C-alpha cells in the first residue's frame, strides 16, 4: 500500500493524508505542488522521474477496512532540502524529456 508521507521533502510543508497539493513519484518521494513546480521542474531529485498527485486514502471505512483508521499515514518525516544548483545540473539532460519518456 502507498506510504502517505507527512510532509514535503524539500520545504517540510505539512501534507496530511487529505492534502490535495501532495505530489509523489513512482518511488513515493513526496513533495508539495509548489516545490514540484517552482523548484524541481517536475523532475524527482532522487530518481529523475516525474510527479503525479498523491491519492487521498479514505478517512472512513466505506468497504473492507480500506481506510486511514486501519492503514494510517506515515509519521516519519523525510526532510531533505534540494540544492537548486545541484538539481539544475542533474536535470540539465532530462528536464525537457516528458516524464513518460524518461
GUDREN-141308 format. One record per residue: residue number from 1; x, y, z of N, C-alpha, C in turn; residue in one letter. Coordinates in Angstrom, 2 decimals, m for minus. Each point is the difference from the previous one (the first is absolute). Example, Ala and Ser with C-alpha at 12.3 -4.5 7.8 and 13.67 -1.06 7.14 Angstrom:
BEGIN
marro seq:1	nX:13.19	nY:m5.69	nZ:7.80	caX:m0.89	caY:1.19	caZ:0.00	cX:0.90	cY:1.20	cZ:0.00	type:A;
marro seq:2	nX:m0.35	nY:1.05	nZ:m0.72	caX:0.82	caY:1.19	caZ:0.06	cX:m0.77	cY:1.09	cZ:0.73	type:S;
This chain:
BEGIN
marro seq:1	nX:0.83	nY:m1.17	nZ:0.00	caX:m0.83	caY:1.17	caZ:0.00	cX:0.88	cY:1.23	cZ:0.00	type:X;
marro seq:2	nX:m0.52	nY:1.07	nZ:m0.52	caX:0.71	caY:1.26	caZ:m0.14	cX:0.32	cY:0.59	cZ:1.37	type:X;
marro seq:3	nX:1.26	nY:0.40	nZ:0.17	caX:0.41	caY:0.69	caZ:1.22	cX:m0.38	cY:1.46	cZ:m0.12	type:X;
marro seq:4	nX:m0.82	nY:0.49	nZ:0.90	caX:m0.40	caY:1.40	caZ:m0.03	cX:0.94	cY:0.78	cZ:0.90	type:X;
marro seq:5	nX:1.03	nY:0.58	nZ:m0.58	caX:1.00	caY:0.73	caZ:0.78	cX:m0.59	cY:1.33	cZ:0.47	type:X;
marro seq:6	nX:0.43	nY:0.45	nZ:1.19	caX:m0.67	caY:1.12	caZ:0.66	cX:0.38	cY:1.40	cZ:m0.45	type:X;
marro seq:7	nX:1.07	nY:0.14	nZ:m0.81	caX:0.43	caY:1.35	caZ:m0.35	cX:0.81	cY:0.01	cZ:m1.29	type:X;
marro seq:8	nX:0.19	nY:1.20	nZ:m0.53	caX:0.81	caY:0.19	caZ:m1.20	cX:1.47	cY:m0.25	cZ:0.35	type:X;
marro seq:9	nX:0.66	nY:m0.78	nZ:m0.82	caX:1.41	caY:m0.32	caZ:0.27	cX:0.90	cY:1.21	cZ:m0.19	type:X;
marro seq:10	nX:m0.45	nY:1.02	nZ:m0.75	caX:0.84	caY:1.17	caZ:m0.22	cX:m0.26	cY:1.10	cZ:1.03	type:X;
marro seq:11	nX:m1.24	nY:0.45	nZ:0.13	caX:m0.30	caY:1.15	caZ:0.87	cX:m0.59	cY:m0.39	cZ:1.35	type:X;
marro seq:12	nX:m0.30	nY:m1.27	nZ:0.17	caX:m0.56	caY:m0.54	caZ:1.25	cX:m1.44	cY:0.47	cZ:0.28	type:X;
marro seq:13	nX:m0.68	nY:0.50	nZ:m1.02	caX:m1.40	caY:0.39	caZ:0.16	cX:m0.81	cY:m1.23	cZ:0.38	type:X;
marro seq:14	nX:m0.88	nY:0.10	nZ:1.00	caX:m0.84	caY:m1.15	caZ:0.35	cX:m0.90	cY:m0.40	cZ:m1.16	type:X;
marro seq:15	nX:m0.05	nY:m1.30	nZ:m0.24	caX:m0.87	caY:m0.56	caZ:m1.03	cX:m0.83	cY:m1.13	cZ:0.63	type:X;
marro seq:16	nX:m1.06	nY:0.38	nZ:0.71	caX:m0.83	caY:m1.02	caZ:0.64	cX:m0.62	cY:m0.93	cZ:m1.03	type:X;
marro seq:17	nX:m0.56	nY:m1.11	nZ:0.43	caX:m0.52	caY:m1.00	caZ:m0.94	cX:m0.97	cY:0.53	cZ:m1.06	type:X;
marro seq:18	nX:m0.77	nY:1.03	nZ:0.31	caX:m0.97	caY:0.53	caZ:m0.97	cX:0.53	cY:1.19	cZ:m0.78	type:X;
marro seq:19	nX:1.30	nY:0.29	nZ:0.08	caX:0.57	caY:1.16	caZ:m0.70	cX:m0.12	cY:m0.18	cZ:m1.51	type:X;
marro seq:20	nX:m0.62	nY:0.96	nZ:m0.65	caX:m0.17	caY:m0.07	caZ:m1.45	cX:1.23	cY:0.51	cZ:m0.75	type:X;
marro seq:21	nX:0.93	nY:0.64	nZ:0.72	caX:1.20	caY:0.51	caZ:m0.65	cX:1.21	cY:m0.91	cZ:0.20	type:X;
marro seq:22	nX:m0.21	nY:m1.22	nZ:0.49	caX:1.10	caY:m0.95	caZ:0.14	cX:0.29	cY:m0.64	cZ:m1.35	type:X;
marro seq:23	nX:1.27	nY:m0.12	nZ:m0.32	caX:0.43	caY:m0.64	caZ:m1.25	cX:0.98	cY:m1.11	cZ:0.33	type:X;
marro seq:24	nX:m0.07	nY:m1.09	nZ:m0.77	caX:0.91	caY:m1.13	caZ:0.21	cX:0.59	cY:m0.46	cZ:m1.32	type:X;
marro seq:25	nX:1.19	nY:m0.60	nZ:0.09	caX:0.57	caY:m0.67	caZ:m1.17	cX:m0.33	cY:m1.48	cZ:0.15	type:X;
marro seq:26	nX:0.48	nY:m0.82	nZ:m0.91	caX:m0.33	caY:m1.43	caZ:0.06	cX:0.67	cY:m0.71	cZ:1.18	type:X;
marro seq:27	nX:0.98	nY:0.66	nZ:0.63	caX:0.64	caY:m0.56	caZ:1.19	cX:m0.57	cY:0.59	cZ:1.28	type:X;
marro seq:28	nX:m1.08	nY:0.76	nZ:m0.13	caX:m0.72	caY:0.61	caZ:1.10	cX:0.74	cY:1.17	cZ:0.64	type:X;
marro seq:29	nX:1.04	nY:0.52	nZ:m0.67	caX:0.62	caY:1.23	caZ:0.48	cX:m1.13	cY:1.03	cZ:0.01	type:X;
marro seq:30	nX:m0.07	nY:0.80	nZ:1.04	caX:m1.15	caY:0.86	caZ:0.21	cX:0.42	cY:1.47	cZ:0.11	type:X;
marro seq:31	nX:m0.64	nY:0.83	nZ:m0.81	caX:0.27	caY:1.42	caZ:0.00	cX:m1.33	cY:0.74	cZ:m0.16	type:X;
marro seq:32	nX:m0.03	nY:1.27	nZ:0.39	caX:m1.21	caY:0.81	caZ:m0.22	cX:0.00	cY:0.48	cZ:m1.45	type:X;
marro seq:33	nX:m1.17	nY:0.35	nZ:m0.49	caX:m0.13	caY:0.45	caZ:m1.40	cX:0.85	cY:1.23	cZ:m0.27	type:X;
marro seq:34	nX:0.09	nY:0.90	nZ:0.95	caX:0.80	caY:1.22	caZ:m0.17	cX:1.47	cY:m0.35	cZ:m0.27	type:X;
marro seq:35	nX:0.57	nY:m0.91	nZ:0.78	caX:1.40	caY:m0.39	caZ:m0.20	cX:0.19	cY:m0.77	cZ:m1.31	type:X;
marro seq:36	nX:m0.95	nY:m0.87	nZ:m0.33	caX:0.09	caY:m0.75	caZ:m1.26	cX:0.03	cY:0.96	cZ:m1.18	type:X;
marro seq:37	nX:m0.84	nY:1.03	nZ:0.04	caX:m0.10	caY:0.94	caZ:m1.11	cX:1.13	cY:1.03	cZ:0.00	type:X;
marro seq:38	nX:0.30	nY:0.59	nZ:1.15	caX:0.93	caY:1.14	caZ:0.02	cX:1.45	cY:m0.35	cZ:0.26	type:X;
marro seq:39	nX:0.26	nY:m1.12	nZ:0.66	caX:1.38	caY:m0.37	caZ:0.34	cX:0.48	cY:m1.19	cZ:m0.84	type:X;
marro seq:40	nX:m0.85	nY:m1.01	nZ:m0.11	caX:0.42	caY:m1.26	caZ:m0.61	cX:m0.28	cY:m0.11	cZ:m1.50	type:X;
marro seq:41	nX:m0.88	nY:0.82	nZ:m0.51	caX:m0.32	caY:m0.07	caZ:m1.43	cX:m0.56	cY:m1.35	cZ:m0.42	type:X;
marro seq:42	nX:m0.76	nY:m0.63	nZ:0.89	caX:m0.62	caY:m1.31	caZ:m0.25	cX:1.03	cY:m1.10	cZ:m0.26	type:X;
marro seq:43	nX:1.18	nY:0.12	nZ:0.63	caX:1.02	caY:m1.04	caZ:m0.08	cX:0.37	cY:m0.38	cZ:1.43	type:X;
marro seq:44	nX:m0.25	nY:m1.25	nZ:0.36	caX:0.33	caY:m0.46	caZ:1.35	cX:1.52	cY:0.06	cZ:0.20	type:X;
marro seq:45	nX:0.45	nY:0.63	nZ:1.08	caX:1.44	caY:0.09	caZ:0.24	cX:0.63	cY:m1.32	cZ:0.41	type:X;
marro seq:46	nX:m0.82	nY:m0.98	nZ:0.32	caX:0.51	caY:m1.29	caZ:0.45	cX:0.08	cY:m1.04	cZ:m1.11	type:X;
marro seq:47	nX:m0.94	nY:0.06	nZ:m0.97	caX:m0.01	caY:m1.02	caZ:m1.05	cX:m0.05	cY:0.55	cZ:m1.42	type:X;
marro seq:48	nX:m0.36	nY:1.28	nZ:m0.16	caX:m0.09	caY:0.58	caZ:m1.33	cX:m1.37	cY:m0.16	cZ:m0.65	type:X;
marro seq:49	nX:m0.91	nY:m0.66	nZ:0.68	caX:m1.35	caY:m0.17	caZ:m0.53	cX:m0.85	cY:1.24	cZ:0.19	type:X;
marro seq:50	nX:m1.22	nY:m0.06	nZ:m0.47	caX:m0.95	caY:1.09	caZ:0.16	cX:m0.88	cY:m0.21	cZ:1.21	type:X;
marro seq:51	nX:m0.92	nY:0.91	nZ:0.20	caX:m0.89	caY:m0.05	caZ:1.16	cX:m1.46	cY:m0.09	cZ:m0.43	type:X;
marro seq:52	nX:m0.82	nY:m0.53	nZ:0.90	caX:m1.44	caY:m0.07	caZ:m0.19	cX:m0.66	cY:0.38	cZ:1.32	type:X;
marro seq:53	nX:m1.24	nY:0.46	nZ:m0.04	caX:m0.69	caY:0.29	caZ:1.25	cX:m0.09	cY:m1.27	cZ:0.86	type:X;
marro seq:54	nX:0.25	nY:0.16	nZ:1.29	caX:m0.11	caY:m1.14	caZ:0.91	cX:m1.47	cY:m0.29	cZ:0.28	type:X;
marro seq:55	nX:m0.42	nY:m1.25	nZ:m0.13	caX:m1.40	caY:m0.33	caZ:0.29	cX:m0.33	cY:0.24	cZ:1.48	type:X;
marro seq:56	nX:m1.26	nY:0.26	nZ:0.25	caX:m0.48	caY:0.19	caZ:1.37	cX:m0.58	cY:m1.32	cZ:0.49	type:X;
marro seq:57	nX:0.52	nY:m0.49	nZ:1.11	caX:m0.53	caY:m1.23	caZ:0.59	cX:m1.28	cY:0.35	cZ:0.76	type:X;
marro seq:58	nX:m1.06	nY:m0.78	nZ:m0.17	caX:m1.26	caY:0.31	caZ:0.69	cX:0.18	cY:0.07	cZ:1.51	type:X;
marro seq:59	nX:m0.63	nY:1.00	nZ:0.61	caX:0.04	caY:0.15	caZ:1.45	cX:m1.02	cY:m0.92	cZ:0.68	type:X;
marro seq:60	nX:m1.04	nY:m0.38	nZ:m0.73	caX:m1.05	caY:m0.84	caZ:0.55	cX:0.06	cY:m1.41	cZ:m0.60	type:X;
marro seq:61	nX:m0.45	nY:m0.96	nZ:0.76	caX:0.01	caY:m1.39	caZ:m0.43	cX:m1.23	cY:m0.28	cZ:m0.87	type:X;
marro seq:62	nX:0.13	nY:0.36	nZ:m1.26	caX:m1.11	caY:m0.21	caZ:m0.93	cX:m0.14	cY:m1.46	cZ:m0.40	type:X;
marro seq:63	nX:1.14	nY:m0.71	nZ:m0.07	caX:m0.06	caY:m1.39	caZ:m0.44	cX:1.29	cY:m0.73	cZ:0.35	type:X;
marro seq:64	nX:m0.12	nY:m1.15	nZ:0.59	caX:1.11	caY:m0.92	caZ:0.19	cX:1.16	cY:0.46	cZ:0.87	type:X;
marro seq:65	nX:m0.22	nY:0.89	nZ:0.92	caX:1.06	caY:0.51	caZ:0.87	cX:1.14	cY:0.66	cZ:m0.77	type:X;
marro seq:66	nX:m0.31	nY:0.58	nZ:m1.14	caX:0.99	caY:0.73	caZ:m0.80	cX:m0.16	cY:1.49	cZ:0.27	type:X;
marro seq:67	nX:0.63	nY:0.47	nZ:1.09	caX:m0.14	caY:1.39	caZ:0.40	cX:1.14	cY:0.38	cZ:0.96	type:X;
marro seq:68	nX:0.10	nY:1.29	nZ:0.28	caX:1.09	caY:0.51	caZ:0.85	cX:0.02	cY:m0.62	cZ:1.40	type:X;
marro seq:69	nX:m1.15	nY:m0.34	nZ:0.53	caX:m0.04	caY:m0.58	caZ:1.34	cX:0.74	cY:m1.33	cZ:0.08	type:X;
marro seq:70	nX:m0.04	nY:m0.77	nZ:m1.06	caX:0.69	caY:m1.29	caZ:m0.04	cX:1.41	cY:0.14	cZ:m0.55	type:X;
marro seq:71	nX:0.16	nY:0.83	nZ:m0.98	caX:1.31	caY:0.22	caZ:m0.64	cX:0.35	cY:1.49	cZ:0.08	type:X;
marro seq:72	nX:0.51	nY:0.43	nZ:1.16	caX:0.27	caY:1.43	caZ:0.20	cX:1.16	cY:0.52	cZ:m0.84	type:X;
marro seq:73	nX:0.03	nY:1.30	nZ:m0.15	caX:1.09	caY:0.66	caZ:m0.70	cX:1.28	cY:m0.13	cZ:0.82	type:X;
marro seq:74	nX:1.13	nY:0.10	nZ:m0.68	caX:1.29	caY:m0.05	caZ:0.67	cX:0.21	cY:1.25	cZ:0.85	type:X;
marro seq:75	nX:0.77	nY:m0.13	nZ:1.05	caX:0.36	caY:1.16	caZ:0.81	cX:1.48	cY:0.32	cZ:m0.13	type:X;
marro seq:76	nX:0.70	nY:m0.75	nZ:m0.85	caX:1.44	caY:0.19	caZ:m0.19	cX:0.24	cY:1.15	cZ:m0.98	type:X;
marro seq:77	nX:0.63	nY:1.04	nZ:0.49	caX:0.30	caY:1.17	caZ:m0.83	cX:1.31	cY:m0.24	cZ:m0.73	type:X;
marro seq:78	nX:m0.01	nY:0.26	nZ:m1.29	caX:1.21	caY:m0.11	caZ:m0.83	cX:0.30	cY:1.39	cZ:m0.54	type:X;
marro seq:79	nX:0.67	nY:0.78	nZ:0.80	caX:0.33	caY:1.38	caZ:m0.36	cX:1.40	cY:0.02	cZ:m0.60	type:X;
marro seq:80	nX:0.04	nY:0.13	nZ:m1.33	caX:1.27	caY:m0.01	caZ:m0.72	cX:m0.05	cY:1.12	cZ:m1.04	type:X;
marro seq:81	nX:0.24	nY:1.24	nZ:0.43	caX:m0.08	caY:1.11	caZ:m0.94	cX:0.91	cY:m0.22	cZ:m1.21	type:X;
marro seq:82	nX:m0.50	nY:0.39	nZ:m1.14	caX:0.71	caY:m0.17	caZ:m1.26	cX:0.88	cY:1.22	cZ:m0.24	type:X;
marro seq:83	nX:1.24	nY:m0.23	nZ:m0.40	caX:0.90	caY:1.08	caZ:m0.39	cX:m0.39	cY:0.40	cZ:m1.42	type:X;
marro seq:84	nX:m0.55	nY:1.19	nZ:m0.19	caX:m0.48	caY:0.39	caZ:m1.33	cX:1.07	cY:m0.07	cZ:m1.10	type:X;
marro seq:85	nX:1.23	nY:0.36	nZ:0.32	caX:1.06	caY:m0.04	caZ:m1.01	cX:0.36	cY:m1.43	cZ:m0.37	type:X;
marro seq:86	nX:0.09	nY:m0.87	nZ:0.99	caX:0.29	caY:m1.41	caZ:m0.27	cX:m1.15	cY:m0.63	cZ:m0.79	type:X;
marro seq:87	nX:m1.24	nY:0.38	nZ:0.34	caX:m1.16	caY:m0.54	caZ:m0.72	cX:0.00	cY:0.48	cZ:m1.45	type:X;
marro seq:88	nX:0.37	nY:1.24	nZ:m0.23	caX:0.06	caY:0.52	caZ:m1.37	cX:1.04	cY:m0.78	cZ:m0.82	type:X;
marro seq:89	nX:1.14	nY:m0.31	nZ:0.60	caX:1.01	caY:m0.80	caZ:m0.71	cX:m0.54	cY:m1.40	cZ:m0.29	type:X;
marro seq:90	nX:m0.65	nY:m0.59	nZ:1.01	caX:m0.57	caY:m1.36	caZ:m0.16	cX:m1.04	cY:m0.04	cZ:m1.11	type:X;
marro seq:91	nX:m0.84	nY:1.01	nZ:m0.06	caX:m1.13	caY:m0.02	caZ:m0.94	cX:0.33	cY:0.57	cZ:m1.38	type:X;
marro seq:92	nX:1.18	nY:0.54	nZ:m0.17	caX:0.34	caY:0.66	caZ:m1.27	cX:m0.28	cY:m0.89	cZ:m1.22	type:X;
marro seq:93	nX:0.33	nY:m1.27	nZ:0.08	caX:m0.20	caY:m0.92	caZ:m1.14	cX:m1.43	cY:m0.49	cZ:m0.14	type:X;
marro seq:94	nX:m0.76	nY:m0.04	nZ:1.08	caX:m1.29	caY:m0.71	caZ:m0.05	cX:m1.22	cY:0.88	cZ:0.20	type:X;
marro seq:95	nX:0.16	nY:1.24	nZ:0.44	caX:m1.17	caY:0.81	caZ:0.34	cX:m0.93	cY:0.27	cZ:m1.18	type:X;
marro seq:96	nX:0.54	nY:m0.01	nZ:m1.21	caX:m0.85	caY:0.25	caZ:m1.18	cX:m0.68	cY:m1.28	cZ:m0.51	type:X;
marro seq:97	nX:0.36	nY:m1.14	nZ:0.56	caX:m0.61	caY:m1.27	caZ:m0.39	cX:m1.25	cY:m0.22	cZ:0.85	type:X;
marro seq:98	nX:m1.15	nY:m0.24	nZ:m0.61	caX:m1.21	caY:m0.24	caZ:0.78	cX:0.22	cY:m1.20	cZ:0.96	type:X;
marro seq:99	nX:m0.61	nY:0.04	nZ:1.19	caX:0.18	caY:m1.07	caZ:0.97	cX:m0.27	cY:m1.40	cZ:m0.55	type:X;
marro seq:100	nX:m0.99	nY:m0.14	nZ:m0.88	caX:m0.31	caY:m1.33	caZ:m0.53	cX:1.03	cY:m0.50	cZ:m1.00	type:X;
marro seq:101	nX:0.94	nY:0.85	nZ:m0.39	caX:1.06	caY:m0.40	caZ:m0.94	cX:1.36	cY:m0.15	cZ:0.68	type:X;
marro seq:102	nX:0.07	nY:0.36	nZ:1.29	caX:1.27	caY:m0.10	caZ:0.71	cX:0.26	cY:m1.43	cZ:0.34	type:X;
